[in-house]
Amino acid sequence: MKLSNRLEGRVALVTGAGSGIGRAICRRLADEGARIAALDRDVTAAQATAAAIGDDAWPVVADVASVDDMQRAVADVAAQFGRIDIAVNAAGVGASALLVDTSIDTWQRVMDVCLTGVFVSSQAQARRMIAQGGPAVIVNIASTNAQQPGEGLAAYCAAKAGVDMLSRVMALELATHGIRVATVGPGLTDTPMVARLLANPSARDAFLDNIPAGRPARPEDIAAAVAFLASDDAAYVTGQTLYVDGGASMMRYPSLASRRAGAAV
């Protein structure tokens, strides 16, 4: 269903496109007229997203933390569509463990996908955008946890804070090339990644009590913000983070005190 034509004729590369927020972003950008390169590490998921959109979408398989993979993926997308006008880096992974219990493997896995993956992907995308010339935009997906600490989320919070600052540096460096960079910081969003948390009544209630809007975000809420930032409606917006959280970042992040050592459960 075509919502508007404000992205008509543009090519959008979306990472983490196989599910959740990434898939919703692909659908929304396509609905606004963009042709979509749906990138995911899972070939079946990438294909499913592309198939759901139709002829204007193409699946791409790559690991966002691999320099070789992303250089190849960007080159392939540019060869397929002629250029890349919009890049959205939505690939992410979560982990929950108190600092003293977080293994280096867990820390590294979150950093690889959530921070290094954004750096590697953005670098390849920016090089292509500079080479092709003309205006372009990169939108990185961070989180309210970029500026709200949460117990048990040391790796995730650190990675998302890194995405926020990385995006600002990118915005400074790429502005002279006509490339805007912006960040979207979702709050709690109803996706497969948080399904387990939302299925726990006490945890769900704790988070909902912290959201003035009274509900989790839908992936489509995040996608709508990305579509705005990717469009000419945001032509004078760069280096900014748009929090899409129902007001949750105005509140204190929910406590997971029951997980502390020695605390009563």
Order of alpha helices (4+ residues) and beta strands (2+ residues): beta-alpha-beta-alpha-beta-alpha-beta-alpha-alpha-beta-alpha-beta-alpha-alpha-alpha-beta
